[in-house]
């Protein structure tokens, strides 16, 4: 029988406009439709880092952009789960979550298709000089069009750094473009798994030297920070393109600007930056062969719906006493403090 105390869920304030209206059409809140089991609210204020008081009395929180730190979790004795609205979690202090007996979940699989689709769009836009050609018309420079011959994806080689769900979805989407077999660099993916997807596992240097497109789909860690720097850019082909839809900090942006100035590569597309949000135009904005987006190139109504459903379902599963998908810190399940809190809170909604 359902307890009189529902499982309380809060969303961070950046899901809403200043007048309290939702910014996005659908973020999966229908998963909490049983008002007897769940009480859903939102933070009153937005902060870059969740403040400790915002989690008081909250059992589960869906987090869009704020950082989650040890300070955020201080005193959050009722918090059971942090559910990230996305798949990246470099903004969350994972050890701090574990130490606070809080499970961290991410929206596994929800962004694979939209990010892969956006990457294909950028590949086509770069090779066909869409940005420049659009400007030719807007500036009445019709006769300059012969200076901007493009190239097709046909017979070109894709290099994928990071072969998780997004990388695999990208390879699948590109299967009909007549490209060469893709190259994959991922120390955590076996050669057999890579080959099952029609690709070939190689070292990073070989990928950079052979690929016409280098597309980054790995997480930001201490091992991947500045993974693509001056040396790596110097290995790329002069006609190649670099695309980063993963995380800022993986690409050394100053080194990329230098490589573009020297025409070491043909162009680039970046959806993420080392420092976000940007408060001034970046150096890379001065290049016509660079495409930029404010960490939203893959944002669609469908993407937010699917991320939301996945993120909210993780909370629903935990509230029902079930282990959810997308757990980042599974070691928390062996902590007595977490087990006791989970038993107590899930008993409310069983």
N, C-alpha and C positions, 0 to 999 in steps of 0.2 A: 504493500500500500504506500502511496506517495506521502512523504513527510510534508508538514506545513512549511518547512523551510526549503525554498527552491534553491537550486544551484545558480549563483549569481555570476553573470558574465558582463564584462565591460569592453567596449571598443575604444581605441584611442581617438582623441578628438579630431585628428586629421582625416577621418572618414566623413566629416561634416563641414558644411559651410559655417560662417560666423553666425548666421541666423538660425542654426540648428538643423537646416535641411540637409539631407544626404547628398554627398557629392556624386555618388555613383549609383547606377540604376539598380544593381543587384549584387550584394556581397555575401549571399548565402545565409542570410538571417532566418530564412524559412526553416532551417534545421532546428531552430529554437522555438518552433510554433506552439509547443505544449507549454502554456503559461503556468501550469501547475508544477512543472519540473524546473523551468528556467525563468529567471528574472534578468532581462537584458537592458543594460544602460550604456552610457558613454561617459568618457572623461569630460569634465567641464572645460578644461583648458588644454592647449597643446604646448608641450615642451619638447625640446630636442632630446631630452633624457627623461624617462618616466620618473616622476617624483615619488618618494616613498608613500606619502599620504594618498596618492591616487589609487593605490592597490589595497587600501584598508577595506576589509570586508568583501573583497573580490575573490571569487573562486577560480575564475578563468578569464584571461584577457586576450583579445585579438589585437595584434600590434601591426600597424601599417609602417610608419617611418621612425618613431622614436627609438632611441637606444634603451636597452635594458641592462642595467649595471648592478653591481653589488649594493650600491646605495639605493637603487630603485626597489630592491627586494628586501631592504632592511625592515623588519617588523611585519612582513607580509605573511603572517602565520596561517591565514586562511587560503592563500593562493596555492592552487594545485597545478595549474598549467598556463604556460605562455604559448600561444599559437601565433606564429609569424604569418602574416599575410604575404606569402611568397616562399621562395625556396632558399634565399640567402639568409645567413644568420651571423654574419660578421659584425652586426650591430648589437648582438646579444652576448653577454658574458656567460658562456655555457657553464664553466665551473661554479660561478656564483649561483646559477639556477640549481645545479645539483646540490650544492652546499645548503641551499635554502629549501631543499626537498620539493623542488618545482620541476616538472617535466617540460621540456621544450619540444614543440612540434613544428614542422614545416609542411608546406602544401605540396608534397611530392607528386610530380606528374602534371600538376595543373597548368604549368607554364610551358610545357614542352612544345606543343604545336604553335602557339602564338609567337614565341621567340624564334623558333625555326622559320616560320613564315616571314617574320620581319627581317630575318637575316637574308633570306632569298631575295626579298624586295630590295634590300640594300645592295646586294651583289649585282642585281640588274641595274639599279640606279647608278652605281659607280661605273660599270662597264659601258653603259649607254650615255654617260655624261648628262644625266637628266637635269641636274642643277644648273649646269652651264647652258644647256640648250633652252631651258625655260627662260633664262636671263637673256638669251639672244633675241627671243621674240619680244620680251618686255622692253628691251633696249633698242629695238628696231635694227638689229645687226644681222639681218637675214643672210647676207653674203659671206659671213664668217663661219657658216655651218661646216664648210669643208675642212676646217681646222680641227674638228672634234669628231673624228671617226671613232666609233666604239668597237667593241668586240663582243662576241657571244660567249655563253657559258660552255657551249659545245667544245669538246676536246680540251677543256681546261681542267686543272686539278685543284680539288678542295683539300685543305689541310685543317683538321679539327683538333683543337687543344681542349681536352676534357670530353670524355665519351660517356656522359650520363644520358639522362632522358632527352635533353635538348639536342645534344650532338647526334644522337641516334635518329631523332625525329628529322633533323636537318638532312642527314644522309638519305633518309627515306623520301623526303620531299623532292630532293634533287635527282632522284633516280631516272626521271624521264627527260632530263636535259642533255643527254649524250655526253656527259662529262667522263673523264678518266676515273678509275677506281680511287676513292678518297684515301687520304693518308690520315692516320690518327696517332696522336701522342697523348697517352694517359697511363701513368705508372700503375694505376689501380685497375686497369681493364686488361684482361688476358687477351693474348693474340687470338685465341680461339673465338672469344666473344666478338672481337673486332671483325674477324673474318666472316662470322655468321651474318654480319651486316654488309658484306661485300666490300669491306675496306681493308686496309693494310696497316698494321701497327709498326711504327717507326720511332726513332729517336727524335728529339725536338730539333736538332740541327738539320737532320735530313728533311724533316717536314718543311722547315723554313726555306731550305734551299730549293725544294722541288715544287712547292705549292704556288698556285696562282692566286688563291684566296686563303688567308690564314684567319680562321674564325675561332674566337676564344669563348669557351663554355665551361671553364673550371671555376671553382670557388676561390675567393681571396683568402689565402692563408700566409703564414710566414714563408712558406716554401714557394708560393706563387707571386708574392709581392715583387714588382718590377721584373717579372719573368721575361717580359719583352723589353729589353733595354738596347743600348747602342750596339753591342755585339750581335744580338739576335736580329736586329733590323738590318745590319750590314750583310747578313746571310741571305736575306730575301731577294727575290728576283726584281729587277728594275720595273717590270710590268705587273707586279703583284699588288694585291690589296690586303690591308689589315682591317679586321672587323672585330670590335669588342662590344658584346652585349652582356657581358658577365658582371664584372665589378671594376670600378676605378681602382687604381693602384697596381693592377696586374701589368698595365702598360706604362712605361716611363714616358709621360706626355712630353717632356722637354726633349727627350731623345727622338720621339716620333716627329716633333716639329722640325728638328734638325735634319732628320732623314728625308722629310718631305721637301725641305728647302734645297737639299742636295740632290733631289730627284732620285733617291735610292730606291723608292717604291712609287707606284703609280697613284696611290690614294689610300684613304682610310675612312672608316665610319665608326663613330664612338657614341654609345648610349650612356656611358658612365664615366665618372671622373674621380680623381684622387680626393678632391675636396667637393663635397656636395652639401647644400645646393650652391650652384655658381652664383656669385653676386656681381660678376663683371664678365664681359665676353672673354673667352679663353684665347690664347695665342693661336690655337688651331682654327679659330673662326676666320682667320685671314686667308685660308687656302680654299680655292675653288674646287679642288679635288678631294675635299673632306666633307662628309656628311655628319651632322651632329644632332643629338636629341637629348632632352633633359631627363634621362633615365625613365623613358616611357615609350620607346619605339614600338614595343609589343603590346601596349595597353589597348585592350578592346573590351567591349561589354561582355563578350564570351569569356575572356580571360579572367576578368574580375569575378564573374559569376562562379567560374570553376575553382578559382583560388579560394573564394569565400566559402563555397560549399565544403571544400576539403578542410580548410582551417576550422570551420565551425563543427564539422563532423568529428574532428579530433576531440573537441571538448565534449560533444555529446557522448562519444564512446567512453571517454574517461569517467564522465558522470554516471554512466551505466555500469561501471566496473570492468570495462573492456579495454584492452591495450590498443591504442590507435595506430594508424600508419604514420610514417614520417617522424618517428621519435629520434631526436638528435643525441640525447643523453640517456640511453637505456640503463646505464648503471644506477640511475636514481631508483629504479624499481626494487633494488636490493637494500635500500636504506630503510631502517625501521621507522624513522620519522615520516617518510613519504608514504609507506605502506599504511601506517595508522591514519594519516590524514586522508588518504584515498578511500580507505574503508569507511571512515566517518562521513565524508562528503558524498560518496556514491550511495550510501545507505539512504540519504535524503530523497533520492530520485528513483530508487528502484521500484 
